[in-house]
Amino acid sequence: MNMFRGVIVVFWLAVLLAIFADLPVPFDRLLLSAGAVVAFLHALELVGFGVWIRRRGLFHWRDGVMIMIFGVLYLKPRMRRARQASV
């Protein structure tokens, strides 16, 4: 799980590099497009799962930031803990 988080951090750093630096032609648009798609999907996760977690009183603004960065890799353990707390 930690390896996947490291890969995601490297991905977001590459997207930031594509935003602020001139990369070769196919890579700049590819990274920007992939970053936009992943950011959109993470925003959908934030809205959907944020409501689910907020109803259980376990949501903080830092959770939103972590969801936008790591997505479901951050949500999976939180959802497991929320389910165990409700049982």
Summary of the structure (lengths in Angstrom):
residues: 87
radius of gyration: 15.3
end to end distance: 25.5
largest distance: 52.8
contacts: 222
relative contact order: 0.12
helix: 86%
strand: 0%
